[in-house]
Amino acid sequence: MTFSANVPYPDAPQMERAALLRALGLEGPEPELDEFAARLAQEAGVPYAMVNIFGAEQQFFGLHTPGEESELPTVGRSMPLDNGYCPEVVDRKKALVLPDVFASPRFSGNTVVDRIGIRTYAGAPLLHGDTVLGTLCFVGPVERDLSTGRRSLDLIKQRRDDLMNFLYQRADIQP
């Protein structure tokens, strides 16, 4: 077994999480997860959506980003752990919806706001029991009215459940 240089002696939860990722077949980016992200972005009406697995960094195993013809920035397949809003979702183990990131001073000063102009965010943790694998999220460059928060929360939680059910069925694992 290979371990990250950042974690020379992984603890039991890290090893359990790694085993679960392998059992679910989550080893890297894949077209099915990209398609899932694309459907989520379309449903949410935003240009970006990610299936984000946490390791030594955030890794987008599923990614939808604007094409080259767009004036919006593209996003790569990884991001540092301290960027974006998904680390907050992982820490809380609860969904987070920010219709307008500037409405909350706590979240307005994030690297992604400046780098790619994120103004709206919705993310939900990918959970197996108490183990967080990562997040499912969508982001956009246009703020939304705060009244859209409930609809975004319902959407991200439903699509998170759909994604976990897909992963469980594909791997023939019971939730």
N, C-alpha and C positions, 0 to 999 in steps of 0.2 A: 504494500500500500504506500502511495506517495502522499506526502503531506506538504503543505505550503511552508515556505521558509519563514513566514510570519508566525506560524504556529508549530514550533518544533516538537512539542509534546501535546498532541490534541487530547482534550478531556473526553469523557464518555459521551456527553451530549453531541459534541462535534463529530465523533465517530458514528454515532447513531444517525445523525443527520446525513452524513456522507453515504452511509449504507442505504438510507431511504431514497436519496437522490438516484443512486445506482439502480435500486429496485424499481423505481418509477421510470427509468430510462432517460433521466435528465442528465445528459453528459455534455451538451453543447447546443448551439443554435440548430434549429430544425425547421423545415418548411411548414409543417403542420402548425407549429406554434407561431410562425410568422403570419400564417393565414388567420389564426385565432386573433392575433393582435390587429390585423387589418380590419377584421369584422368589428372588433371592439371600437377602433378609431372611427369607423363609419357610423356605427350606432350612436356613439357619443358626439359625433360631429366635430371631431378634432383631428389634427394632422399626425399626432403621435400616440402610440400605445405600445406597451412593453409587457412581456412575461419576464420578470426580473428575478434571477436566482442569485442569492448572496453567497459569496465565498470570500476570497482575499480582496475582491472588489465586486461591484454589482455587474452581473453579466446578463445581457439581454438574449435569452434563449429564444424568445419570440419578439420580433420588432417590426413596427410599422413606422416609417418616417417618410416625409414628403420626398417625391422624386426629384431628380436633377432639374426638371423644368420649373420647380417651385423656387420662389425667392426665399423661402424659409430654410434655416440651417438643417443639415442632415445630422443624424445622431449615429455614433458608432455603436459597437456591440458591448462596450463596457464603460464603466464610470467609477471613479473613486467612491468608497463607502461613505464619505462625508458630504457628497453632493446630492442634491435633489431632496425630495420629501419621503421617498420610500424607506430610508433608514428610520424615520419617525414611526412609520407603520410597523416595521419589524420590531422596534423597541416596545411599542404599545400593544402589539398583537391585536390591533383593531383597525378598522377602515378609517381613512381620513379623506375628507372632501374639503377642498378650498376653491369655491367658485371664483373668488378673486384673491389671489395670494397677497395683494397689497392691503386687503382688509384686516390682516393680522400682522402686526409688526414682528411677531416671532418668526413668521414664515416669509416675509417680504425680502429679507436680506440673504437669499440663498444663491449660490453660484449659478444654478440653472436659470435664474431670473435674468441675470446679466448675459450669460453665454448664449442661450437660445431663446430668450424672451418669453419664458413661461409665465402665464398669467392665471391659468386655471389648472387644477390638479384633482384627481380622484384615484385613490389606491386602496387595495385590500390585501391583507396578508394571505399567503398560501400556507395553510396550516394542515398538518397531519397530527391530530391530537394536540399536544402542546408544543410540537416542533414546528418552527417557522422555516420554510424553505426559501421564501422570497416574497415577492409581491406581484400583483397584476395591477397595472395602472394605465391611465390615459392623461395626457397633458395637452394644453393648447395655448396659443399666443394671445388669445382674446379673453378678457375677464368676462364672467357671467354674473347675472343678477344673483344675489344671495338666495332668492327664492328657488333657484334651480338645484340647491344642495340635496334635497331629499331624493329627487329623481336621479341625480348622479350617484348618490349613495346606493340606492336600490339597484341601479344598473351595474355598478362595479362589484357589488356583493353577489348578484346573480351570476354574472360572467365568471367571477372567481369560483363559485360553486360549480358552474358548468366545466370550467377548466380542470378543477380537481377531480370531478367525476370522469372526465375524459382520460386523465392520467391514470386513475385507479382502474378503469375498465381496460385500457391499453396494456397495463402491467398485470392485470388479473390480481389486484390487491383489494382487500376490503378496507373501506374507510375507517 
